[in-house]
Amino acid sequence: MTDKKHIRDKHSRNLFGLTVLKNSHPDARRLRRQAGEPSLHGNKLWKSTTVLMDYLQESPPPKQSRILEIGCGWGLSGIFCAKTFDADVTSLDADENVLPFTEYHAKANNVTTNTIAMRFEDISAEQLEQFDVIIGADICFWDELTDTLYQLINRAIEAGVPRIILTDPGRPPFRDLAGAAETLATEEPKLNLDVRYTDWDVPNPHNAWGLVLDISLKGEA
Ligand SMILES: C[S@@+](CC[C@H](N)C(=O)[O-])C[C@H]1O[C@@H](n2cnc3c(N)ncnc32)[C@H](O)[C@@H]1O
């Protein structure tokens, strides 16, 4: 076995057809050295990404959708959409130190994504209206993020984004966010929202469990 192949096999894995670095991979160590340590937990691939990929396989976006991944970290959910659904993907994160990991993984998986360093709070309705689908995995992990993301969801609905899909390992701030989205759909029927809030098991490749919040304009999911 060549040295390169040995390193690739030992320090990377296959997830839903994607090549994903382990943190032990020499390239991961190099990227961290060059970019700096992530500061908002974007330091690895989180399991909610697996939940999101599996859910999207069951309930896919239309081919060639314009997809915005928010809080992308290593960006694998968006990269999965580019590869599987031929999506036009934008990967956004507040922490610019994670974006080299997204760019690396896009290249390793033969797709492209546009990376943007921006906070959830700063994404305007005008920017959101350029997308068909917003996705995010494990991004509601602090109490203050519940309101930040609820406001973002409201701006996206105002902008006419047809679908927003978020996954989470079951943290209380996310459960609060999902509850608020359900209340919004019930109390504002004119918004024409379908809210699907469900748990999701992914037995393979390694047991993952999570919650899915899928908000769509009626008839769009
Ligand atoms: C737990 S990590 C999840 C990363 C990735 N989605 C995954 O599943 O592997 C949370 C991500 O959200 C980003 N993040 C946290 N607060 C943010 C904010 N206010 N605006 C944009 N991104 C934020 C972090 O930098 C980090 O990459």
The ligand as an SDF file (V2000), in Angstrom:
LIG
                    3D

 27 29  0  0  0  0  0  0  0  0999 V2000
  -21.9500   22.2640   16.8230 C   0  0  0  0  0  0  0  0  0  0  0  0
  -21.2460   23.0100   15.4080 S   0  0  0  0  0  0  0  0  0  0  0  0
  -22.0710   22.1370   14.0770 C   0  0  0  0  0  0  0  0  0  0  0  0
  -21.2960   22.1950   12.8130 C   0  0  0  0  0  0  0  0  0  0  0  0
  -21.8990   21.4010   11.6300 C   0  0  0  0  0  0  0  0  0  0  0  0
  -23.2040   21.9210   11.2610 N   0  0  0  0  0  0  0  0  0  0  0  0
  -21.9790   19.9240   11.9230 C   0  0  0  0  0  0  0  0  0  0  0  0
  -23.0940   19.3880   12.1110 O   0  0  0  0  0  0  0  0  0  0  0  0
  -20.9300   19.2710   11.9690 O   0  0  0  0  0  0  0  0  0  0  0  0
  -22.0740   24.6210   15.3550 C   0  0  0  0  0  0  0  0  0  0  0  0
  -21.6120   25.5260   14.2270 C   0  0  0  0  0  0  0  0  0  0  0  0
  -22.3950   26.7110   14.2470 O   0  0  0  0  0  0  0  0  0  0  0  0
  -21.5560   27.8430   14.0790 C   0  0  0  0  0  0  0  0  0  0  0  0
  -22.1810   29.0020   14.7380 N   0  0  0  0  0  0  0  0  0  0  0  0
  -22.3980   29.1800   16.0600 C   0  0  0  0  0  0  0  0  0  0  0  0
  -23.0080   30.3540   16.2890 N   0  0  0  0  0  0  0  0  0  0  0  0
  -23.1880   30.9430   15.0820 C   0  0  0  0  0  0  0  0  0  0  0  0
  -23.7690   32.1850   14.6450 C   0  0  0  0  0  0  0  0  0  0  0  0
  -24.2740   33.0590   15.5250 N   0  0  0  0  0  0  0  0  0  0  0  0
  -23.8140   32.4400   13.3240 N   0  0  0  0  0  0  0  0  0  0  0  0
  -23.2920   31.5640   12.4080 C   0  0  0  0  0  0  0  0  0  0  0  0
  -22.7040   30.3810   12.7690 N   0  0  0  0  0  0  0  0  0  0  0  0
  -22.6600   30.0810   14.0820 C   0  0  0  0  0  0  0  0  0  0  0  0
  -20.2360   27.4220   14.7360 C   0  0  0  0  0  0  0  0  0  0  0  0
  -19.1090   28.1550   14.2920 O   0  0  0  0  0  0  0  0  0  0  0  0
  -20.1580   25.9410   14.3660 C   0  0  0  0  0  0  0  0  0  0  0  0
  -19.4730   25.7150   13.1570 O   0  0  0  0  0  0  0  0  0  0  0  0
  1  2  1  0
  2  3  1  0
  2 10  1  0
  3  4  1  0
  4  5  1  0
  5  6  1  0
  5  7  1  0
  7  8  2  0
  7  9  1  0
 10 11  1  0
 11 12  1  0
 11 26  1  0
 12 13  1  0
 13 14  1  0
 13 24  1  0
 14 15  1  0
 14 23  1  0
 15 16  2  0
 16 17  1  0
 17 18  1  0
 17 23  2  0
 18 19  1  0
 18 20  2  0
 20 21  1  0
 21 22  2  0
 22 23  1  0
 24 25  1  0
 24 26  1  0
 26 27  1  0
M  CHG  2   2   1   9  -1
M  END
$$$$
